[in-house]
């Protein structure tokens, strides 16, 4: 058992890190709700709640269009990468076939490749097929990037699945497809939810790919739109803070909605049977 001193030290350290993590968030929220005429911003409490800052940021920055683009791209990437990761990881985790190990490590190799080293040749490849300035220029590369982590994560879950459950399903006459979708996937909802949340955050916050692949303003995603909005409104900190809150809000909503499953999936992945 841990002593009282150890528990106190643990809670003190956690509280310290919580304060460090929440301090920038409080500063952004305080600035976002401040009066546009207020100087500085930061941690001073606003004299009143100015909701008009969000309305002005939304209208001036054209974030309605950018938000729609981000939702479309993120939904496509999360759906495609999750389905493909589950299928590939199921094969790697439960089946034995020639070349499975080298092929799996080929997937894992994608985790070690920096995006900055790939984005330029990828741009020329996509331009050759006339895919730049299209949604496909964002969906295809980000789906491929997410597969590396997705296959690695889900393979760990499938390898740790109860063998007796799989064997019992096969004895009952269930084929591989039925075993996957009717038994393992429902059992693995926490792991899949964790994958969905992480992929959603990666895709939603992606900036470099959108900056290189997209030049049409109508196809910009919210991180790219915020960068251009910052250049236009660099002196108006309240509008910049309000725009930042609008962009971060979907990520917060998704995480809060799936928090229980996400944490359960992380804890399950941390336990080694």
N, C-alpha and C positions, 0 to 999 in steps of 0.2 A: 504493500500500500504506500501511496505517496504521502509524505508528511504535509503538515499545514504550511510550512515554509515553502516547500516546493510548489504547492498549489497557488500560493500567493505570488510567487515569482512568475509562475506560468501565466496567470491572469494579468499580472502587471505588464509582462512583455506583449501579450496579445492586445491589451488595451492600448499600449504605445503604438503598435503597428496599425491598429484600427484608426487611431487619431491621425497618423501619418497618411493613411490611405484616404480618409474622409476629408482631410483638410482641403485638397484641391477641389473636391466636389462641392463643398460648402462655399468656397470662393466663387466658383462658376455660377452656382445657383443664386448667390447674393448679388452678383453682378447682373445676371439675367433679369432679375426682378427690380433692379434699381431704376431710378429715373434716368432718362437719356441725357439730362443735363448734369448729372452727378459726375464729379471729377474722380479719376482714379478707379474706384471699384474695389473688388477684393473681398475683404472680410467684414467691412462695415455693413451693418444691417440696413436694408433699404427703408426709406421713410414711408413707403407704401408699396403695395404689390402692383407692378405695372405690367399687366397682361398684354398690353399693346405692343410691347417689345417683340413678343413671339409672332404676333400678326404681321408686324412690319418686316421682320426677318423672313417670314414665310413668303410674303409677297415680293419683296425686293430680290430675294435670292432665288426665286423660282423653285423652291424646294418641293413643291407639289409634283412637278415633273421628275425631279431627281429622285424623290422618294418612290415614285412608281417604278422608275428604272431599277432602283436597288431592290425593291420587293420582287420584281420579275426575275432578275439575275440571281438573287439569293435563293428564291424558291426553287428555281431550276437546278442550281448547283447543289443545294442541300438534298433535294429529292434524288437526283441522278447519282451523286456520290454515295449517299446512304444505301440505295438499292444495290449499286455495283459493289460497294464494300462488303455488304452482307453476303452477296453471292460468292464473291471471290474468297472472302475469309472462311466461309463455310466449306469451300473446297479445300483450302489449305489447312483448316483446322480439324476436319473429320475424315478426309479422304487421303489415300496414298496413291500417287501416280508418278510416272517417270518425269523427273525434272521439277518436281514440286518445290523442293528446297531452294535450288538456284532461282527459280521464278519468284518465289516469295521474297528472297533477298533483293531481287531486282526491284520489287515494289518498295521495299524498305529503303533502297538507295535514294528514292525520291525525297526522303526526309533530310538527307545530307546535302542536297543540291540547293544553293542559294538562288532565290528568285532573280536577283540582280544579274546573275550570270546567264540566265535563260531568256530574259524578257526581250533582248534585242534580236537574237536569231529567231525567236518565236514570232516577233513582229514581222520579220521579212517572210517567214513561212506563211503566216496568215494573210499578209498582203498579196502574196503570190496567188492564193486561192480567193482573193477579193472578199475576205472576211473581216478586215479592219473596218472600224466604224459601223459595226453591227453588234447585236447582243451576243452572237456566237463568239466574238473575239474575247468576251469576258467569261462566258459560260464554259466553253471547252477547256481553256487553260486552268481555270480555277477548279473545275471538276477533277481534272487530272492531278492537280496538286493535292487536293483533298483525299484522293484515293490512297496515297502513300500512308497517311496516318490512319485512315479508315480501315484499310485492310489489316494493318498492324494491330489496331485496337480490337477489332471484332474477332480476329483470329485468336487473340488471347482469351476472349470470352468463350469461343466455341471449343477451344482446347480444354478449358476448365469446366465445360458442361458435364453433367453427370452422364457417364457412359451407360449406366444402367437404363436411363431414360431412353437414350438412342437405341440401345439394343432391344428394349421392350417394344418400342415403336416398330422396329423392323420385324420382330417376331409376330406382331399383330398385322403385318402385311403392309405397313406404311412404306412408301418409297422415299427416296432422298428429298424430293420436292415437298411432299407432305410433312416429313419430319422437320424440315426447315421452317416452313411457314406456319404450321399449325402447332408445333411444339416448342422449338428453340426460339423463334422470334418472340412469341408471347412471354416466354420465360426471360428473355434478354432485353425487355423493354428498358430497364435502367441503363444498360450499356449502350443501347441504340439512342436513347434520349441524350446521354452524354455526348455521343458522336454528333447528334443533330445540333446541340447547343454550341459545341466548339466549332463545327463547320459554319454554322450561322454567323458567329462572331467574326471568324476569319473572313468570310465572304463579304459581310456587311461593311467591314472596316478596310477592305482592300483598296489601296490608293494607287500603287505603282502601275499595276496592270491597266487600270482605267486611264491613267495619265498617258501611257504609251499608246494604247490601242484605240482610244477614243478622242477624236477632234471635233465631232459634231456636238454642239451644245445640247441638242435634244436627247442625246444618249448618255449624258453624264450621270454618274451615280452620286450619292450624297457626299461621300468624302471628297470627291473631286469638285463637286459644286461648292462645298465649304471652302476649299482652297481658293477658288476664284472669288468667292464672296469675301474672303478675308482680304484679298488684294483690293477689292472695291471699297470695303468698309473698315479699313485698317485703323481709322481713328475712332470709330464708334464701338467701344468695347461692349456696351450693353447688347447691341444687335448681334455681335459675334458670339457672346456668351449664350444668348437666346437660341441662335442657330445651332450651337454645339449641343445644347440640351435637347433640341428637337431631333437631332441626328442620333444622339445616344439613347433616347427614350425607347425605341423599338428593341434594342438589345436588352435593356433593363427589364422591359415587359416580358420578353421571351424567357429570360433567366428566372424571373420571379415566378412565372407560370409553370416552369418546368424544374424549379429548384429542388423539390423533393426527389424526383427521379434522377436529376443530375448528380446530386450528392450521393444518392444510393449507388449509382453507377460508378462513381469515382471510388467509393469505399469498397465496392465489390471487386473493382479492378486492382485495388491495393492489397486485397487478401489473396494470398497464395495457398491453394489447397495442397 
